[in-house]
Amino acid sequence: MTTNFYIPEDHAPLPPKNAEVLTTACDYCVVACGYKVYRWPLEQSNGGMKADQNAFGIDFPSAPLQAWVAPAQHNVVMHNGKPYNIVITPDKDTTAVNKTGDSSMRGGLIAQKLYNPSTGTRDRLTHPLVRIGGSLQPVPWDFALDIAAAVSRHVIDNHGANAYGVKTFSYQYIENTYTITKFALRHINTANFTFHDTPSDVTSTPGFRDAGFDNFGPSYDDWGMADTLMMCGTDPYETKTIIFTQFIMPAVQRGMKTITLNPRETAGIAWLKKQGGLHIDLNPGSDNLVVGAIIRVILENGWEDSEWIQNWVNNKWESSSGFGQGTRNTPWQWRTTWGKFQTNGFEDYKKWNLAQKEYAPEYAAKVAGIDVNKIYLAAEMLAKPVNGERPKSSIAIEKGFYWSNNTGNTNAISSLATVIGAGGREGRVVGRFGGHQRGGQSGGKLPRNKSPEKVPGRRRRSIDTDRYFYSGHTRLAHVIGTTWIQAMCGSQGLQKKFWELTTANPHQVYTYDKDEIIETLKKRADSGGTVVINQDIYLRDPIGAKFADIVFPAATWGEEDFIRANGERRLRLYQRFADAPGEAKPDWWIVAQLATRMGYDGFDWNNANEVAEEASRFSRGSRKDFHMIKVAAHSEGKTLHEKLRDMGTDGIQGPVFYNYDTKQLVGTKRLHDTEMTAETLAEKGLTDGPQGANVLKKQLTAFNSQTGKVNLQKHPWGLFSDFYEWLTPQGDELWFSNGRINEIWQSGFDDVERRAYVMQRWPENWVEIHPDDAKARGIESGDQVMMYSDRVASFKDTILGVHGDDFQFSKLMENGHIQLDKAAVTAIAIVTPAIKKGTLYANMIDMRQPSNALAPRVVDQISGNYNYKMGVANIKKIGETKYKSEFRAFSFAPRNIV
């Protein structure tokens, strides 16, 4: 038997001089590089090699940094029912984001994403499907929608709004997310709702929220303007390549210092180390200790930014001020009634930090498994004055950091940023790098008061939708554009529960009669089972392929006009340039049709622009406020989409303001800009306060807190330490973590499942293991291994917290709320010194062997988020694979070669 093999094409057509040119942006990582789409009929001649014969206007072969076309940048699509050539290349004319026309591997292959039945996209969903006799059968839209509406209405009317669970993306374009949240939160008004990357509808960075920092306050330029840049839990080269190559690398070459916290030495980290960067290769989950120890060194040496702290940090009275002081019923005030996080200003925080034994550098280094000198060196790089001048330091975090002690780590990093003055000044910022793009626009508010889950004190907290489903309360699960099961922790146990509530339920459809189908699915819901509606572009296994009763085919990137922002809040129009396959429709249309049939009004839009224009009102005051773009567009007799189309790939950074005097739209480079000048405010038309419909919030020049100043927080290790101690590897176990690599986006739906080269490069799940750990277990690169554990902790029920420690892990164990599940996944071993000894690292989501099966299904007791990057596993060899000797697929060469 042989492996898959890839024979690359060696030529591509050039677009002719008269090819249509449209603009879009990459659909993948948070950077959202701008692209141009060249489109011309298949029957028309291609462009020629001479400058006057092609759309680029240059002679070919082209010179370095000039335009060129790779075979993977060409595709054939349908447009208005006829075949067209398209070529999609980076926009070299843009003045923002990707200014040199480079691309990551992901973006460079974006043309291959489009539906073409002669490629790996041939299995796109093209018709609505209903499961009849165990098989999904194609049916007309009206047939499928009528069934979905009738069953949905029955579930809500007979079992309550919370019985209707919605699990959806938060990133897939403003038109879609607005419609979905308007439907689920405003009309159904269900509390059983959350997004793709968390079990509960909560912030991913609770420490940023409580400090007053916006996740995406910085601009991309800021990542190259510091003297020292600290990066926690990510390698931006692997995951957001253009931020690394166009903003960070040039800055390092100019002299910017770098610090990375990561248990792996990836390609980007290896390059940074070669340039003198510091790599703190800590054990998973020990970040809070390391950050707290760095702060202690800064405090003991008096290196804090005293002037900034004096001006921008809340004192005792300011911290306790604001709405909610009496009932203390705002989120910040509620959490601080415990006294666990709130401080009375800088001196109080300093006293607290110095009193915590765990922030002694020697102790922190021991638990983290690092050289203690790295803690002292990091403190110096971030804060020690040089020739009387404080270094300008910035901090960026991502999922490896905030998903390995969600509250504690984000509290700690917020405090470090505050102490060193990394607020909103050029070269002194703190924020997330980002994962996916920012397409969320809420059309409703989560009815938290309807949640059955309560923590000690007066507050309800968002439903843990996994636990709520597991307990049998979700009678209809509406899953939109996400791999719910594999993406969550303890995923194998969750999959088993899905099987029990859907496939194993006795009420199964065996008829083509619509009324009988409806009655059968109603009976399933009434019997305690679950009905599943799934919207996606492919039939995903198992949520769609095995469990869905109704499947709606979605249209996606390039098949509809959509708006989205990137990680620096830059808004662009992603233009439609191809027909969606078959009868696939955009998610906003699908949900609007369903909502109308269920009796809800306000969903009678005719096109995506009408959705966007309604959504613009609800964006006012947010980080990507785009309402004024609509105001400007209407003043010019244009639609919102048309105005954004005019802006091309440059777009505009939110929040967007309209100067009524100059008739100009003005974007916002960074939030919390405490050094914003009067001239900049005047450009925005804000000299004497907001004009017209402009909305001015304090996030523009101050922070998202009750006073506009930063809340300096404690970050107690004790909230997490009992879980960390219990989880710490025992016997032959190793730490287990997971994440992304450059070639694979998310669950691999566009690449490892459909692109020949990537399928050959990564044909199966994989796991990195240190040579010493591998040798002790007789494992070599290319061996098939099994990672397994019988210590997958699962929080098994919904509880009403009464006592202060009810959600502490040790107390949950003591009170019988934790069960220990078993899990096992197989993978191909990659033996490499790039991974820290004692740690395993696997692909984030392999759909066939999901590594999240090994991560505990226990939420952070404060935030309600999972700590996805924290797990333990045994590993053993179960055989050798063909990859070990064939050398046609996989590469076992270290990725940290520079």
C-alpha positions in Angstrom: 0.0 0.0 0.0 1.3 3.5 -0.8 0.6 6.9 0.7 -1.3 9.7 -1.0 1.0 11.6 -3.3 0.8 15.1 -4.8 2.1 16.0 -8.3 2.1 19.8 -8.5 0.9 21.7 -11.6 3.6 23.6 -13.3 1.7 26.5 -15.0 -1.2 28.9 -14.5 -3.0 31.2 -16.8 -2.5 35.0 -16.6 -5.6 37.2 -16.4 -6.2 39.1 -19.7 -6.0 42.9 -19.8 -9.8 43.2 -19.6 -10.3 40.8 -16.7 -12.7 42.0 -14.0 -10.9 43.0 -10.8 -12.6 42.7 -7.4 -11.3 42.9 -3.9 -11.6 40.6 -0.9 -9.5 39.6 2.1 -8.2 36.2 3.2 -10.8 34.1 5.0 -8.4 32.5 7.4 -6.3 34.0 10.2 -6.9 37.2 12.1 -4.5 39.3 9.9 -7.0 39.3 7.0 -4.5 40.2 4.2 -6.1 42.0 1.2 -6.4 40.1 -2.1 -7.4 41.0 -5.6 -9.7 38.7 -7.6 -9.2 38.6 -11.4 -12.1 37.0 -13.2 -12.7 36.3 -16.9 -14.9 33.9 -18.9 -13.5 30.4 -19.5 -14.2 30.9 -23.2 -12.1 34.0 -23.4 -8.4 34.0 -24.2 -6.0 34.2 -21.3 -3.5 37.0 -20.8 -0.2 37.1 -22.5 3.4 37.4 -21.4 3.8 41.0 -22.5 2.8 44.0 -20.4 0.1 45.1 -22.8 -1.4 41.6 -22.8 -2.2 40.9 -19.1 -4.0 42.5 -16.3 -0.9 43.1 -14.2 0.6 45.4 -16.9 4.1 43.9 -16.6 6.3 41.6 -18.7 6.6 38.0 -17.6 8.7 36.3 -16.3 8.3 38.9 -13.6 11.0 40.2 -11.3 11.2 39.6 -7.5 8.5 41.4 -5.6 6.5 41.9 -8.8 3.2 40.3 -9.5 3.1 36.6 -10.4 0.6 33.7 -10.4 1.1 30.3 -8.8 -1.0 27.4 -10.1 -2.6 27.2 -6.6 -3.9 30.8 -7.1 -6.0 29.8 -10.0 -9.4 28.1 -10.1 -12.5 27.8 -12.2 -15.8 28.8 -10.7 -19.3 29.4 -11.8 -20.5 33.0 -12.1 -24.0 33.8 -13.2 -24.3 30.2 -14.2 -21.3 30.2 -16.5 -17.7 29.0 -16.0 -15.1 31.6 -15.3 -11.4 31.6 -14.6 -10.3 33.3 -11.4 -6.9 34.2 -10.1 -6.6 35.4 -6.5 -3.3 37.1 -5.5 -2.3 39.4 -2.7 -3.1 43.1 -3.3 0.2 44.7 -3.8 -1.4 48.2 -4.0 -2.8 48.2 -0.5 -1.4 50.6 2.0 -2.5 48.6 5.0 -1.8 45.2 6.6 0.0 43.2 3.9 1.9 46.0 2.3 4.3 43.9 0.2 1.8 41.5 -1.2 3.2 38.5 0.6 1.1 35.6 1.9 1.1 32.8 4.4 0.6 29.3 3.0 -3.0 29.5 4.0 -3.7 32.8 2.2 -1.6 31.8 -0.8 -4.0 28.9 -1.4 -7.2 30.8 -0.8 -8.4 30.3 -4.4 -8.5 26.5 -3.8 -11.2 27.1 -1.2 -13.8 27.8 -3.9 -16.2 25.1 -5.1 -15.0 23.3 -8.1 -16.3 19.7 -8.6 -13.0 18.6 -10.2 -11.2 19.4 -6.9 -11.3 18.3 -3.3 -14.2 20.7 -2.7 -16.6 18.4 -4.7 -18.3 17.3 -1.5 -19.6 20.8 -0.6 -23.2 20.7 0.6 -25.4 21.7 -2.2 -29.0 20.8 -1.1 -30.9 20.7 2.2 -30.9 17.3 3.7 -33.3 15.4 6.1 -32.3 12.2 7.8 -34.8 9.5 6.7 -34.2 5.8 7.6 -30.8 6.7 9.0 -29.6 8.4 5.8 -29.5 12.1 4.9 -31.7 12.6 1.8 -31.8 15.7 -0.4 -35.1 17.7 -0.1 -36.4 21.1 -1.2 -35.7 24.2 1.0 -39.4 24.6 1.9 -39.6 21.0 3.0 -36.6 21.2 5.3 -37.4 24.7 6.7 -41.0 23.7 7.4 -39.9 20.7 9.4 -37.2 22.7 11.3 -39.7 25.5 12.1 -42.4 23.3 13.3 -40.2 21.2 15.6 -38.4 24.3 16.9 -41.7 26.0 17.7 -42.9 22.9 19.5 -39.7 22.6 21.6 -39.9 26.3 22.7 -43.6 26.2 23.4 -43.5 23.0 25.4 -40.1 22.8 27.0 -39.1 26.5 27.2 -36.7 28.8 25.4 -33.6 27.2 27.1 -34.5 23.8 25.5 -33.4 25.4 22.2 -29.6 25.4 22.2 -27.6 27.4 19.7 -23.9 26.7 19.1 -22.5 29.0 16.5 -19.5 30.7 15.1 -18.5 34.2 16.3 -16.3 35.1 13.4 -18.1 34.3 10.1 -19.2 37.8 8.9 -21.3 40.5 10.5 -24.4 39.8 8.4 -24.5 36.2 9.6 -23.7 36.7 13.3 -26.1 39.6 13.6 -28.9 37.5 12.2 -28.1 34.4 14.3 -27.9 36.4 17.5 -31.0 38.4 16.7 -32.9 35.1 16.2 -31.5 33.2 19.2 -31.1 35.9 21.8 -33.6 38.6 21.0 -36.5 36.5 19.7 -36.1 33.0 21.1 -34.4 34.6 24.1 -32.6 31.4 25.0 -29.8 31.4 27.6 -28.6 28.1 26.1 -26.3 29.8 23.6 -22.6 30.1 23.0 -19.9 30.4 20.4 -17.6 27.9 18.7 -14.7 28.2 21.1 -16.2 28.1 24.5 -18.9 26.2 26.4 -20.4 29.4 27.7 -21.1 32.8 26.3 -18.3 34.6 28.2 -15.3 36.7 27.5 -12.1 34.8 26.5 -10.0 37.1 28.6 -11.6 37.9 31.9 -8.5 39.7 33.3 -8.5 42.1 30.4 -12.2 42.8 30.8 -11.8 43.6 34.5 -8.7 45.7 34.1 -10.4 47.7 31.3 -8.2 46.6 28.4 -9.9 45.8 25.1 -8.7 42.6 23.5 -8.0 44.3 20.2 -7.0 47.8 21.2 -3.6 47.8 19.4 -2.9 48.3 15.7 -0.6 45.9 13.8 2.0 48.7 13.7 2.2 48.7 17.5 3.6 45.2 17.4 6.8 46.6 15.8 7.1 49.9 17.8 8.2 48.6 21.2 11.7 48.3 22.6 10.6 44.9 24.1 7.8 42.8 22.9 6.5 40.0 25.1 4.5 37.2 23.4 2.6 34.7 25.5 1.1 31.4 24.4 1.7 31.7 20.6 4.2 31.9 17.8 2.8 34.5 15.5 4.9 33.1 12.6 3.0 29.8 12.8 -0.5 31.2 13.3 -0.6 34.8 12.0 2.3 34.9 9.6 2.1 38.4 8.2 2.1 40.0 11.6 5.4 38.2 12.2 7.1 38.8 8.9 6.0 42.4 8.2 5.7 43.9 11.7 7.8 41.9 14.2 10.7 40.7 12.1 11.7 44.2 10.7 11.4 45.6 14.3 13.7 42.9 15.6 16.2 43.6 12.9 16.1 47.3 14.0 16.8 46.2 17.6 13.5 45.3 19.3 14.0 42.7 22.0 11.5 39.8 22.4 10.3 37.5 25.1 8.2 34.4 24.4 6.3 32.2 26.9 5.7 28.9 25.2 6.6 25.2 25.9 7.7 24.7 22.3 10.5 26.2 20.2 8.7 26.7 16.9 10.2 28.2 13.8 9.4 31.7 14.8 10.7 31.4 18.3 13.9 29.7 17.0 14.5 32.8 14.7 13.8 35.2 17.5 16.3 33.3 19.8 18.9 33.5 17.1 18.4 37.3 17.1 18.9 37.3 20.9 15.3 36.8 22.0 14.5 35.2 25.4 12.4 32.0 25.3 10.8 31.0 28.6 9.9 27.4 28.0 7.6 26.9 30.9 5.4 23.9 31.8 1.8 24.3 30.6 -0.4 26.2 33.0 2.4 27.7 35.1 2.2 31.2 33.4 0.5 32.9 36.4 3.5 32.0 38.6 6.1 33.2 36.0 4.3 36.5 35.3 3.8 37.1 39.0 7.5 36.5 39.7 8.5 38.9 36.9 6.2 41.5 38.4 7.9 40.9 41.8 11.4 41.5 40.4 10.2 44.7 38.8 8.6 45.9 42.1 11.6 45.0 44.2 13.8 47.1 41.9 11.4 50.0 41.6 11.2 49.7 37.9 7.4 50.3 37.7 6.2 53.2 35.5 5.2 55.4 38.4 4.1 58.4 36.4 1.7 56.3 34.3 0.4 54.4 37.3 -0.3 57.7 39.1 -2.3 59.0 36.2 -4.1 55.8 35.0 -4.5 53.3 37.8 -7.6 53.4 40.1 -7.0 54.0 43.7 -9.1 52.6 46.5 -12.0 54.9 46.1 -12.0 54.9 42.3 -11.9 51.1 42.2 -15.0 50.9 44.4 -16.9 53.6 42.5 -19.6 53.4 39.8 -23.0 51.9 39.3 -23.5 48.9 41.4 -21.8 50.1 44.5 -24.8 49.4 46.6 -25.9 46.1 45.3 -22.5 45.4 43.7 -24.3 43.8 40.9 -22.2 44.8 37.9 -19.7 42.1 36.8 -16.6 43.9 38.2 -18.2 44.8 41.5 -19.8 41.4 41.9 -16.4 39.6 41.5 -14.7 41.9 43.9 -17.1 41.4 46.7 -15.1 38.3 47.4 -12.0 40.4 47.9 -10.1 38.0 45.7 -9.2 40.4 42.8 -9.8 44.0 43.8 -6.9 46.1 45.1 -6.9 49.5 46.6 -4.4 50.8 44.0 -0.8 50.2 43.3 0.7 50.2 46.8 -2.0 47.6 47.9 -1.2 45.4 44.9 2.5 45.7 45.6 2.0 44.7 49.2 -0.1 41.7 48.1 2.3 40.5 45.4 5.3 40.6 47.8 3.4 38.6 50.4 2.6 35.7 48.1 5.2 32.9 48.5 4.4 31.5 45.0 5.7 34.6 43.3 9.2 34.2 44.7 11.2 33.7 41.5 12.9 30.5 42.7 9.5 28.9 43.6 7.9 30.0 40.3 10.8 28.7 38.3 10.7 25.3 40.0 7.1 24.8 39.3 7.4 26.1 35.7 10.5 24.0 35.1 12.6 26.9 33.9 16.0 28.5 34.7 15.2 31.2 37.4 17.6 33.6 35.6 15.0 33.9 32.8 12.6 35.5 35.2 15.1 38.2 36.2 16.2 38.7 32.6 12.6 39.1 31.5 12.0 41.7 34.2 15.0 43.7 33.1 14.1 43.6 29.4 10.6 44.8 30.1 11.2 47.5 32.7 14.8 48.3 33.7 15.7 51.8 32.7 18.6 52.2 30.3 20.6 55.4 30.6 17.6 56.9 32.6 15.1 55.9 29.9 12.3 53.4 30.5 12.0 50.8 27.8 8.8 50.9 25.7 7.3 47.5 26.3 4.2 45.8 24.7 2.5 42.5 25.5 0.5 40.2 23.3 -1.2 37.0 24.4 -3.0 34.2 22.6 -4.8 30.9 23.3 -1.8 28.9 24.7 -1.7 31.5 27.5 -5.3 32.4 28.2 -6.6 28.8 27.8 -4.2 27.3 30.4 -5.5 29.2 33.5 -8.1 31.5 32.0 -8.8 33.9 34.8 -5.5 33.8 36.7 -3.3 34.2 33.6 -5.3 37.1 32.2 -5.4 38.8 35.6 -1.7 38.4 35.9 -0.8 39.7 32.5 -3.1 42.7 32.9 -1.3 43.5 36.1 2.2 43.2 34.5 1.0 45.5 31.6 -0.3 48.0 34.2 2.9 48.0 36.3 5.1 48.6 33.2 2.7 51.2 31.7 1.7 49.1 28.6 -1.7 50.8 28.2 -2.6 52.5 24.9 0.4 54.5 23.9 2.4 53.9 20.7 4.9 51.1 21.5 3.3 50.5 24.9 0.2 48.3 24.3 -1.4 45.1 25.6 -3.8 43.0 23.7 -4.5 39.7 21.9 -2.8 38.8 18.6 -6.0 37.1 17.7 -7.0 33.7 16.1 -9.9 34.1 13.7 -11.2 37.3 12.3 -13.7 39.5 14.1 -17.1 39.0 12.4 -19.2 39.1 15.5 -22.1 41.6 15.8 -24.7 40.9 18.4 -28.3 41.3 17.5 -29.4 40.5 21.1 -28.2 40.1 24.6 -27.8 36.8 26.4 -30.6 36.5 29.0 -28.2 35.5 31.8 -31.0 35.8 34.4 -32.6 32.7 32.7 -29.5 30.6 33.3 -30.0 27.9 35.9 -26.3 28.1 36.9 -25.3 30.3 39.8 -22.0 31.0 41.5 -21.7 32.1 45.2 -23.1 35.6 45.6 -26.0 37.1 43.7 -25.0 36.5 40.1 -26.2 33.9 37.6 -23.5 32.8 35.2 -23.8 31.8 31.6 -25.0 28.3 30.9 -22.3 25.7 30.3 -23.9 24.4 27.1 -21.9 21.2 27.1 -23.0 20.4 30.6 -26.5 21.5 29.9 -26.6 19.2 26.9 -25.0 16.4 28.8 -27.7 16.6 31.4 -30.5 16.2 28.8 -31.9 19.7 28.9 -31.2 20.6 25.2 -34.1 19.2 23.2 -33.1 20.9 20.0 -29.5 21.7 19.2 -29.0 24.2 16.4 -25.3 24.0 15.3 -24.0 26.6 12.9 -20.6 26.4 11.2 -18.7 24.8 14.0 -17.4 21.3 15.0 -19.0 21.4 18.4 -17.9 18.0 19.6 -14.2 17.9 18.6 -13.7 21.5 19.5 -14.7 21.0 23.1 -12.9 19.4 26.0 -13.6 15.8 26.9 -14.9 15.4 23.4 -15.2 11.7 23.3 -17.6 11.7 26.3 -19.6 14.5 24.7 -19.8 12.5 21.4 -21.1 9.5 23.3 -23.9 11.6 24.9 -24.8 13.0 21.5 -25.2 9.4 20.3 -27.4 8.5 23.3 -29.7 11.5 22.8 -30.1 11.3 19.0 -29.2 8.1 17.3 -30.0 5.8 20.2 -33.4 7.5 20.9 -36.3 5.3 19.7 -38.0 8.1 17.8 -36.3 7.9 14.4 -37.7 9.1 11.0 -38.6 6.3 8.5 -41.1 8.2 6.3 -41.0 10.8 3.6 -44.3 12.4 4.8 -43.5 15.8 6.1 -46.2 15.8 8.9 -45.0 12.4 10.1 -41.4 13.5 10.2 -42.4 16.5 12.3 -44.4 14.4 14.7 -41.6 11.9 15.1 -39.0 14.6 15.9 -41.5 16.2 18.3 -41.8 12.9 20.1 -38.0 12.6 20.3 -37.8 16.0 22.0 -40.7 15.2 24.3 -39.1 11.9 25.3 -35.9 13.5 26.5 -33.9 13.1 23.3 -32.4 15.8 21.1 -33.2 17.0 17.6 -30.2 18.4 15.7 -30.2 21.1 13.0 -26.8 21.7 11.4 -25.7 24.5 9.0 -22.4 24.1 7.3 -20.5 24.1 4.0 -19.4 20.5 4.3 -21.0 17.5 6.0 -18.9 17.3 9.2 -18.5 14.1 11.1 -20.0 13.4 13.5 -22.2 16.5 14.2 -23.7 16.5 10.7 -22.9 13.1 9.2 -24.0 11.0 12.2 -26.3 13.2 14.4 -28.0 15.9 12.4 -31.7 15.4 11.5 -31.7 18.4 9.2 -28.7 19.8 7.3 -28.8 23.3 5.7 -26.1 24.0 3.0 -24.4 27.3 3.6 -22.8 29.8 1.2 -19.5 31.2 2.3 -16.5 33.4 1.4 -16.6 34.6 -2.2 -20.3 33.5 -2.6 -21.9 36.6 -0.9 -21.1 40.2 -0.1 -20.0 40.2 3.6 -18.4 42.6 6.1 -15.8 41.6 8.6 -13.0 43.2 10.7 -9.5 41.9 11.4 -7.4 42.0 14.5 -6.7 45.7 14.3 -10.5 46.4 13.8 -10.0 47.0 10.1 -13.4 46.7 8.3 -13.5 45.5 4.7 -16.1 44.2 2.2 -15.4 40.7 1.1 -17.0 40.8 -2.3 -19.1 38.1 -4.0 -17.4 36.8 -7.1 -18.7 33.2 -7.6 -21.9 31.4 -7.4 -22.6 29.2 -4.4 -22.8 25.5 -5.2 -26.3 24.1 -5.9 -28.9 25.6 -3.6 -26.5 26.7 -0.9 -27.5 29.9 0.8 -25.8 32.3 3.2 -26.4 31.7 6.9 -28.3 35.0 7.3 -30.8 33.9 4.7 -31.3 30.4 6.2 -31.9 31.8 9.7 -34.2 34.5 8.4 -36.3 32.0 6.6 -36.5 29.8 9.7 -37.3 32.7 12.0 -40.1 33.9 9.7 -41.7 30.4 9.6 -41.5 30.3 13.4 -43.5 33.5 13.6 -40.8 36.1 14.3 -40.9 39.4 12.5 -38.1 41.7 11.3 -36.3 39.1 9.2 -37.7 40.1 5.8 -34.4 41.3 4.2 -33.9 41.2 0.5 -30.1 41.1 0.5 -27.0 41.1 2.7 -26.6 44.8 2.5 -30.0 45.3 4.2 -28.8 43.0 7.0 -25.6 44.9 7.4 -27.4 48.3 7.5 -29.7 47.1 10.3 -26.8 45.7 12.2 -24.8 49.0 12.0 -27.1 50.5 14.6 -26.2 47.8 17.0 -22.5 48.3 16.4 -22.5 51.9 17.8 -20.0 52.4 20.6 -18.3 49.1 20.0 -14.7 48.5 19.0 -15.7 48.1 15.4 -18.4 50.7 15.3 -19.3 51.0 11.5 -22.5 52.9 11.8 -21.0 56.1 10.5 -19.9 54.3 7.3 -23.6 53.9 6.6 -24.3 57.5 7.4 -21.6 58.6 5.0 -22.8 56.2 2.4 -26.4 57.4 2.5 -25.3 61.0 2.3 -23.6 60.0 -1.0 -26.6 58.0 -2.3 -24.8 54.7 -1.8 -25.4 51.6 0.3 -23.1 50.5 3.2 -21.7 47.7 1.1 -21.0 50.0 -1.9 -19.2 52.5 0.4 -17.0 49.7 1.8 -16.4 48.4 -1.7 -15.0 51.8 -2.7 -12.5 51.5 0.2 -11.0 48.3 -1.3 -8.6 46.3 0.8 -7.5 49.3 2.8 -10.9 49.5 4.5 -11.0 51.5 7.6 -10.3 50.8 11.3 -13.2 50.9 13.8 -14.6 52.6 15.6 -15.3 54.8 12.6 -16.2 58.5 12.9 -17.8 60.9 10.4 -16.6 64.5 10.2 -19.7 66.4 9.2 -17.7 69.5 8.3 -15.2 67.8 5.9 -17.6 64.9 4.9 -14.8 62.5 5.7 -14.8 59.1 7.5 -12.0 58.8 10.0 -10.9 55.5 11.6 -9.2 54.7 14.8 -5.6 53.5 14.9 -5.6 52.2 18.5 -7.9 52.2 21.4 -7.1 53.5 24.9 -4.9 56.1 23.2 -4.0 58.2 26.3 -1.8 60.4 24.1 -4.4 61.2 21.4 -4.0 64.8 20.3 -6.6 67.5 19.8 -5.8 67.4 16.1 -6.7 63.8 15.9 -10.0 64.4 17.8 -10.7 67.3 15.4 -10.2 65.1 12.4 -12.8 62.8 13.8 -15.2 65.7 14.3 -15.0 65.4 18.1 -13.5 68.7 19.0 -16.5 69.8 21.0 -17.9 66.4 21.7 -19.5 64.0 19.3 -21.3 65.5 16.3 -24.5 64.1 14.8 -24.7 60.4 15.1 -21.1 59.8 16.2 -20.7 57.9 19.4 -17.8 58.8 21.6 -16.9 56.2 24.4 -14.1 56.4 26.9 -12.4 53.4 25.2 -11.1 55.9 22.6 -8.8 57.8 25.0 -9.2 55.9 28.3 -10.0 52.4 29.5 -13.1 50.2 29.7 -13.6 50.5 33.4 -16.1 52.4 35.6 -13.7 55.4 35.9 -11.8 55.1 32.6 -8.7 54.2 34.6 -7.2 50.7 34.9 -8.2 48.3 37.7 -5.0 46.8 39.0 -5.9 43.2 40.0 -4.7 40.4 42.2 -4.2 37.1 40.4 -4.4 34.5 43.2 -2.7 31.2 42.3 -4.9 29.5 44.9 -7.9 29.5 42.7 -6.1 27.2 40.3 -3.4 25.5 42.4 -5.5 22.6 43.6 -6.5 21.7 40.0 -2.9 22.2 38.8 -1.6 20.0 41.6 -4.2 17.3 40.9 -3.5 17.4 37.1 0.3 17.4 37.4 1.6 14.2 35.7 1.8 11.2 37.8 3.9 8.1 37.2 4.5 7.7 33.5 2.2 10.5 32.4 3.3 13.6 30.5 1.8 17.1 30.2 -0.4 17.3 27.1 -1.1 20.4 25.1 -2.2 21.3 21.7 -2.4 24.1 19.2 -2.0 25.3 15.6 0.7 25.0 13.0 1.2 27.1 9.9 -0.2 24.7 7.2 -3.5 23.8 8.9 -6.4 26.2 9.5 -8.8 25.3 12.4 -10.3 21.9 11.9 -8.6 21.4 8.5 -11.8 21.5 6.5 -10.1 23.4 3.7 -6.7 21.9 3.8 -5.9 18.5 5.4 -9.1 17.2 4.0 -9.2 18.8 0.6 -5.8 20.1 -0.6 -3.6 17.5 -2.1 -0.3 18.9 -0.8 -1.4 19.5 2.7 -3.1 16.1 2.8 0.2 14.5 1.9 2.2 16.7 4.3 -0.1 15.9 7.3 -2.1 12.8 6.4 -2.9 11.8 10.0 -3.0 13.2 13.5 0.5 13.8 15.0 2.1 14.4 18.3 5.5 15.9 19.2 7.5 14.3 21.9 10.9 15.2 23.4 13.8 12.7 22.5 14.4 11.8 26.1 10.7 11.0 26.7 10.5 9.1 23.4 13.6 7.0 24.2 12.3 6.0 27.6 9.2 4.6 25.9 10.8 3.1 22.8 9.2 5.6 20.5 10.8 6.9 17.2 9.6 9.3 14.6 7.1 7.7 12.3 5.8 5.2 15.0 2.1 5.0 15.5 1.4 5.9 19.1 -1.6 6.0 21.4 -2.1 8.8 23.9 -4.5 7.8 26.6 -5.7 8.7 30.0 -8.2 7.5 32.6 -8.0 10.9 34.4 -10.1 13.1 32.1 -12.0 15.1 34.7 -15.5 16.0 33.7 -17.8 18.4 35.5 -21.0 16.4 35.2 -23.9 18.5 36.4 -25.2 22.0 36.8 -25.0 23.4 40.3 -26.2 26.4 42.3 -23.2 27.7 44.1 -23.8 28.8 47.7 -20.4 28.8 49.5 -17.4 30.7 48.3 -15.4 27.6 47.4 -18.2 25.6 45.7 -16.6 25.8 42.3 -13.1 25.2 43.6 -11.9 22.0 41.9 -11.0 20.2 45.1 -14.5 21.0 46.5 -16.2 19.8 43.3 -14.3 16.5 43.7 -15.2 16.3 47.3 -18.9 16.9 46.6 -19.1 14.4 43.8 -19.5 16.7 40.9 -16.5 15.4 39.0 -16.3 12.1 37.2 -13.1 10.7 35.7 -13.6 9.6 32.1 -11.3 7.6 29.9 -10.0 8.8 26.5 -7.6 7.6 23.9 -6.4 9.0 20.5 -3.8 7.7 18.1 -1.2 9.8 16.3 2.1 9.6 14.4 5.1 10.4 16.6 7.4 13.3 15.8 10.5 13.1 18.0 11.9 16.6 18.3 13.9 18.7 20.9 11.6 21.6 19.9 9.0 20.4 22.5 9.8 20.8 26.2 10.8 17.6 28.0 7.9 16.2 29.9 5.3 17.6 27.4 3.4 16.3 24.5 2.0 18.6 21.8 -0.6 17.7 19.2 -2.7 19.2 16.5 -5.5 21.4 17.9 -8.4 19.7 16.2 -7.9 16.6 14.2 -11.4 15.6 13.2 -10.6 11.9 13.2 -8.6 11.8 16.4 -9.5 14.9 18.4 -6.8 15.7 20.9 -9.4 17.6 23.1 -10.6 14.2 24.2 -7.7 14.3 26.6 -8.4 17.8 28.0 -10.5 18.0 31.2 -14.1 19.1 30.7 -14.0 21.4 33.7 -14.6 25.1 33.3 -12.6 27.9 35.0 -14.4 28.6 38.2 -14.6 32.4 37.6 -15.0 32.7 33.8 -16.7 29.5 32.8 -14.2 28.9 30.0 -12.3 25.7 29.4 -8.5 25.4 29.9 -8.1 23.6 26.6 -4.3 23.6 26.7 -4.1 21.7 30.0 -4.1 17.9 30.1 -2.1 14.8 30.9 -1.6 11.6 29.0 0.3 8.4 28.8 1.8 7.5 25.5 2.8 4.2 24.1 4.0 2.8 20.7 1.4 0.6 19.1 3.3 -0.1 15.8 5.3 1.4 13.0 3.8 3.2 10.0 4.7 3.5 6.4 5.7 7.1 6.9 8.8 5.9 8.9 10.5 4.6 5.8 8.6 5.7 2.7 9.4 9.5 3.0 6.5 10.5 0.7 4.3 11.9 3.4 5.1 13.6 6.7 8.3 15.3 7.5 10.2 14.5 10.7 12.7 17.3 10.3 12.6 19.8 13.2 10.4 22.8 12.6 12.8 25.0 14.6 15.4 25.2 11.9 16.4 28.8 11.0 
